[in-house]
Amino acid sequence: MEIILPASGILSKSEVQKFKLMLIQSKLQENINKLLSVAKLKQYSKTDFKNIVIPDSPLAKKAVEEAQETCNSILFYHSYRTYFWSSGFALSENLKVDAELLFVSSLLHDIGLTDNHNHICSKQCFANYGGEFSQQFCLEHGQDQKKASAVKQIIELHLYPIVNKHKYGNEAYSLSKGAAMDVVGGNRFQLSKKYIDDVNRHYSRQGFKEDILNTMENFHHKEGTRADILYRMGFAKMAGKNPMDME
């Protein structure tokens, strides 16, 4: 299904219907893949926590600094877990990713939900805002337009339940799945219990469920944005029942 995302992130009525259909298709595909995996008709490569490298490039270090200064500790750890889930999905499906690109996008993907920026939630989609902010961030720290635009697109797309990796890249595809896994536990069957436990042990989930529910229920997301649609479709209830917060 073609993704058409307005600059503000506010979807038209037809785009809202397409987005809702995409959510349903995504859940159906997850269930099919899980059944195929259980029946050993579809296999995923194993991932070891120790094999995931955190980039230490100048841009990656600046992204960490920005996230530390802007995010509370709960959102900061969510950003790291998102990187590990995204990297895990990529490895489980044998997809090559640019680790720096994925890491920077993961660290900054929810910048629009932080205290310094969440006033925009009532005006536009926080993911679009985050993409624009991160693009400028990259440019200000010596990156070319190509990389800055790539980070922008990855972050803007992360709220979509289905991202075409052939069109938008493995990083955008993986981050979309990684962010969804941390919030609602989507596609977690692809990763081993040990890998999941290792990530959650290093980057605590304490307080995350309450924090993410607060962002859904009290930030008054602009009508027609994906955050608004997700909330209206029961995403908060799904987040409240994330299996990783019940184990």
N, C-alpha and C positions, 0 to 999 in steps of 0.2 A: 504494500500500500504506500502510495506516494506521501511524503511528509512535506506539508506546506506550512511554514511557521512565520507569521507576521512579525515585523520588527518589535512590536509591543508584547508579542506572545499571547494576545487576546484572540481567540479563535472565533470564526464565524459559526453560524448554526450548523452548516454542512460540515465544517471542520470538526466541530464538537462531536457530531455523530460518527465521523470517521475515527476520531480518537477513542470514543467509547467502544467501537467495534474492534479497534486494535487491542484494547485491553482484554476483551473477551478472547480474541484470537491468541493473544499471548498466553493466557492461562490455559487454554486448550492445548497449545503446543507444548507447554511445560508438562502437562499431565501425560501427553503422548510420549514425550521424551523420557519421562520418569518410568513409564511402563516398559518402554523399549530397553531401558537400562537394566531394570529388574529382570527382564527376560533375556538379558545378555545379547540383545539384538543391536544394541548401540553401546559403544564403549567410550569412556573418557579417560584421558591420561591422568596419572596421579600427580599430585603437587605436594611439594615439601616446603614448609614455611621457611626453612633455612635457605632455600634456593631462590627466594624472591629478593631481588636486589633493590634497595632504596637508592635512587640516583643522588650523587653528591655534586652535580654540576652547579655553577653559579646561579642559574635560573632556579633550579630545584631548591637550593638553600634560601634564595629570596622568597620563594613560595612558602617555605616552612616559616620563615620570619613573619610574613604577612598573615598567615593563618594563625600563628601563635598570638600575634598582636590583636587580631580581629575576632577570632572565634573563642567561645568559652571552651573549657576543657572537654566537655561532652561532645560538642560539634567537631572539635579538633581530632578527637579519637575516631569519631565517625568518618572523617575524611581519610584517615590512615587506613581504617578497616575497608573502606570503599576501594582504596588502591589495592589492597591485598585480595579482596574478593574479585575485583576486575582482572588482576594479574592471574589469579587462580583460574578463572573462567577461560582466559586466553590460552593458558598452558593446557588446560584440560581438553581444549578443542584444537590444540596444536596451531594456534594463531600467533603470528609474529606481531609484536607491538613495539612501539618506540617507548621505552620505559620512562624517559624524561617527560615526554608528552603526556603519557597516562598519569604519571605522578603529579605533575603540576595541575592538570585538569582535576584530578581527584582532590587535591588539597584546597582548590579554590571553587569547587563546583557549587557549594552552598553559601558562598560569600554573601549572597543576597538575603540570607536569613539571620545574619549577625546584627547585633545591636546598632552598629554604625550604619547599616544599610537597609534594615527590614522595613523602613518606612515606605519603601517602593512597592511592597507587596500589594498595597491597596490601589496601586496605580498601573502596574504592569506585571508580567510574569517574572518572578525572581530569578528563574534560570536564564532568561534572556538578559536581564540586567547583569547577572553574574558573568555571562559570556562576554558582554561588552566591557565590563570592568576588567576582566582577566585579559582580554585582548590588549587593552591600554596598558595594563600592568606589564605584559610581555614586551611591548614596544618600548616602554620606559626603562626596561632592563636589558636593552641591547639586542632584542630578538628581531628577526626580519618579519615582514608582513605575512609571509606564508605560514610561519610557525604560530604567530599571534592569531591569525585567522583560524588555524586548525584548533587551537585551544578554545577559542570562542565557539566554534561549531560543536565541539565535543560537549562543552558545558550546556549549551543551549538545547542539545538533543537529549540530555540525560533523563528527562522526565518521560520520554517516550518509551513505552513498553517493548516496542519492536524497532530496532534500528538496523537498516540494511548495511552490513559490513562491507559489501562490495562497492556501495556508492559512497558511504560516509567514513569508511575505514574501521579497522579492528579496534582502535582505541575508543571510538564513539560507541561501537557495539558493546564492548566489554564494560565500559563505565556505566552504561545504562543498566546492564545486568547486575553489576557490582553494587550500585546505589540501591537498586530494588531489593537485592538480597539483604542488605543491612537493615532496611526499613521493614520489610514484610517477610523476609526469608525465602524469596523467590529463587527457584532453581538450585537450592542448596544441596540437592541430591548429587550434583555434579562434583562436589568437593568432599573429600573424606572428613569424617568426624574429627580426626586428629588435627587436620589442617584448620578446621573451623575452631576447635578448642585452642590451638596454638595462637591464632590471630586474636581471639577474644581474650585470651590470658594476657597477651602483650599490650592490647589496646582495649581497656575495660569498657564494657557496655553499661556500667552502672549509671543510672539516671537517664539513659538514652531514650527509653520508651516514653517516659514522662515529658522529656524535652521535645521530642518529635511530635507528640500529640499536642503539645502546647502550640507549636508552630502551625499545625493544621487547624486548630480550633479557635485560636485567639489572634491570628495575624490578619484576619479579614482580607483574604486573598481576593483580588479583583475578579469579578464575575467573568467567566469565559476563559480564564487562564487554566492551564493544565492542573495547577495546584488546587484550584477551586473545583474543577471537575472531579479530580481524584477524591477530594474530601466528600463531595456529594455522592460519589459511588461507593462510599464505605471504606475508603483507604485507611481512615483512622482506626476503625474497628479491626482491620487486618493487621495494622501496625501493633495494636494492643495485644494481638494474639500471635505475634511473631514467635515461632518455635524456639528461636535462639534465646529469647528472654524468659523462657519457661523451663529451661534445662538446668 
